[in-house]
Amino acid sequence: MIEVAPAELELVPLEGKARPLSAWLTTFHLVTAVLDPYTAESAWLLPTVGRIFRVYAEADCRVAITVTCSAEEAAQFLGPYAKEFLTFVDPDRATVKALGFEVLPGLVHIRQDLTVAGFAEGWNPEEWRAVTSYLSTAMSWSEPLVPAPSDPVPYAGTPALD
């Protein structure tokens, strides 16, 4: 994990032009779930990510899903989630590496000043709850239930850079 995200890190949306991270943070904090579409574990977590992110739909933060694949593969993997949430593609895992992920899936909350306010690796519900709890406090917003009864059991995740 890093303490400050690199301002020049290019985030590539599923639709649109790549822009540096600093451009995505001009108005809102950024919270992104980072998923590896080549693992069953990330697929199991999609409904959980969707449920958590819907809580913040009207909050003063930008939620996004970052997927470690091409745009075509991301659209196929995410299905309707790709239309519901801002999606970044990271086929060469430059974002994963720049943010310091060693294990995926992951969750990161980046403030407007580029500081990393929350970071979780793997599906460790307590770590994800810590990130969302802090985010909810920072946004003066409701907290999602993490974990919910329908969420998958915790798992360590898979190597982020293999």
C-alpha positions as CSV (number, residue, x, y, z in Angstrom):
1,M,0.0,0.0,0.0
2,I,1.1,3.5,-0.7
3,E,0.3,6.7,1.3
4,V,-0.1,9.1,-1.6
5,A,-1.4,8.1,-5.0
6,P,0.6,9.4,-8.0
7,A,-1.2,12.4,-9.6
8,E,0.0,11.5,-13.1
9,L,-1.4,7.9,-13.0
10,E,-3.5,7.5,-16.1
11,L,-6.9,6.0,-15.4
12,V,-8.6,4.6,-18.5
13,P,-12.4,4.6,-18.4
14,L,-14.4,1.9,-20.2
15,E,-15.8,4.7,-22.4
16,G,-14.0,8.0,-22.9
17,K,-10.4,9.2,-22.8
18,A,-7.7,8.4,-20.3
19,R,-7.1,11.1,-17.8
20,P,-4.6,11.4,-14.9
21,L,-5.8,10.5,-11.4
22,S,-5.6,14.1,-10.3
23,A,-8.3,15.0,-13.0
24,W,-10.7,12.4,-11.5
25,L,-10.3,14.0,-8.1
26,T,-11.1,17.6,-8.9
27,T,-14.5,17.5,-7.3
28,F,-14.9,14.2,-5.4
29,H,-12.9,11.5,-3.5
30,L,-12.4,8.3,-5.6
31,V,-13.3,4.9,-4.2
32,T,-12.5,2.0,-6.5
33,A,-12.9,-1.8,-6.2
34,V,-10.1,-3.5,-8.1
35,L,-11.0,-6.8,-9.6
36,D,-9.2,-9.5,-11.6
37,P,-11.8,-10.9,-14.0
38,Y,-9.7,-14.0,-14.5
39,T,-10.6,-15.3,-11.0
40,A,-13.8,-16.7,-9.7
41,E,-13.3,-14.8,-6.5
42,S,-13.7,-11.5,-8.2
43,A,-16.8,-12.6,-9.9
44,W,-18.3,-13.8,-6.6
45,L,-17.6,-10.3,-5.2
46,L,-19.5,-8.3,-8.0
47,P,-22.9,-8.3,-6.2
48,T,-21.2,-7.2,-3.0
49,V,-19.3,-4.4,-4.7
50,G,-22.5,-3.3,-6.4
51,R,-24.4,-3.3,-3.1
52,I,-21.8,-1.3,-1.3
53,F,-21.4,1.2,-4.1
54,R,-25.1,1.8,-4.4
55,V,-25.1,3.2,-0.9
56,Y,-22.8,6.0,-2.1
57,A,-24.7,6.7,-5.3
58,E,-25.7,10.2,-4.1
59,A,-22.7,10.9,-1.8
60,D,-19.9,13.3,-2.6
61,C,-17.6,10.6,-3.8
62,R,-17.0,8.9,-7.1
63,V,-17.2,5.1,-7.0
64,A,-15.6,3.0,-9.7
65,I,-14.7,-0.5,-10.6
66,T,-11.2,-1.1,-11.9
67,V,-10.8,-4.3,-13.9
68,T,-7.5,-5.8,-14.9
69,C,-8.3,-6.5,-18.5
70,S,-9.2,-4.9,-21.8
71,A,-12.4,-2.8,-22.4
72,E,-14.1,-5.7,-24.2
73,E,-13.3,-8.2,-21.5
74,A,-14.4,-5.7,-18.8
75,A,-17.8,-5.2,-20.5
76,Q,-18.2,-8.9,-20.7
77,F,-17.1,-9.6,-17.2
78,L,-19.1,-6.8,-15.6
79,G,-22.3,-7.1,-17.6
80,P,-24.8,-4.6,-16.3
81,Y,-22.4,-3.3,-13.6
82,A,-20.3,-1.7,-16.5
83,K,-23.3,0.5,-17.3
84,E,-24.2,1.2,-13.7
85,F,-20.8,2.2,-12.4
86,L,-17.8,4.1,-13.7
87,T,-15.4,1.5,-14.9
88,F,-11.6,1.7,-15.4
89,V,-9.6,-0.8,-17.4
90,D,-6.1,-1.7,-16.4
91,P,-4.9,-4.5,-18.8
92,D,-1.2,-4.0,-18.0
93,R,-2.0,-3.6,-14.2
94,A,-0.2,-0.2,-14.1
95,T,-2.9,1.1,-11.7
96,V,-2.7,-2.0,-9.6
97,K,1.1,-1.6,-9.3
98,A,1.0,2.2,-8.8
99,L,-1.5,1.9,-5.9
100,G,0.6,-0.8,-4.3
101,F,-1.8,-3.8,-4.5
102,E,-0.2,-7.1,-3.9
103,V,-3.4,-9.1,-3.7
104,L,-6.7,-8.8,-5.6
105,P,-9.6,-8.1,-5.1
106,G,-9.0,-4.8,-3.4
107,L,-10.7,-1.6,-2.3
108,V,-9.0,1.8,-2.1
109,H,-10.3,5.3,-1.1
110,I,-8.3,8.2,-2.4
111,R,-8.9,11.7,-1.2
112,Q,-8.9,14.8,-3.4
113,D,-5.3,15.6,-2.1
114,L,-4.2,12.2,-3.4
115,T,-3.7,10.7,0.1
116,V,-4.9,7.1,0.5
117,A,-7.6,7.2,3.1
118,G,-8.4,3.5,3.1
119,F,-7.0,0.4,1.6
120,A,-8.0,-3.3,1.7
121,E,-6.7,-6.3,-0.1
122,G,-8.4,-9.7,-0.7
123,W,-11.9,-10.1,0.5
124,N,-11.5,-9.4,4.2
125,P,-14.8,-8.0,5.2
126,E,-13.4,-6.3,8.3
127,E,-10.9,-4.4,6.2
128,W,-13.5,-3.4,3.6
129,R,-15.8,-2.3,6.5
130,A,-13.0,-0.1,7.9
131,V,-12.6,1.5,4.5
132,T,-16.3,2.1,4.0
133,S,-16.8,3.2,7.6
134,Y,-14.1,5.9,7.2
135,L,-15.6,6.9,3.9
136,S,-19.1,7.2,5.3
137,T,-17.8,9.4,8.1
138,A,-15.8,11.6,5.7
139,M,-18.9,11.9,3.5
140,S,-21.4,12.3,6.4
141,W,-23.2,9.4,4.8
142,S,-24.8,6.1,5.6
143,E,-22.6,3.0,6.1
144,P,-23.2,-0.1,4.0
145,L,-23.5,-3.4,5.8
146,V,-20.2,-5.2,5.4
147,P,-20.4,-8.1,5.3
148,A,-24.0,-8.8,4.5
149,P,-25.5,-12.3,4.9
150,S,-25.4,-12.8,1.1
151,D,-21.7,-11.9,0.8
152,P,-19.1,-14.6,0.0
153,V,-17.0,-16.0,2.8
154,P,-13.6,-14.2,3.4
155,Y,-10.7,-15.2,1.2
156,A,-7.2,-14.1,0.9
157,G,-7.3,-13.2,-2.8
158,T,-4.9,-13.9,-5.6
159,P,-1.5,-12.3,-6.5
160,A,-2.1,-8.9,-8.1
161,L,0.9,-8.8,-10.4
162,D,1.3,-12.4,-11.6
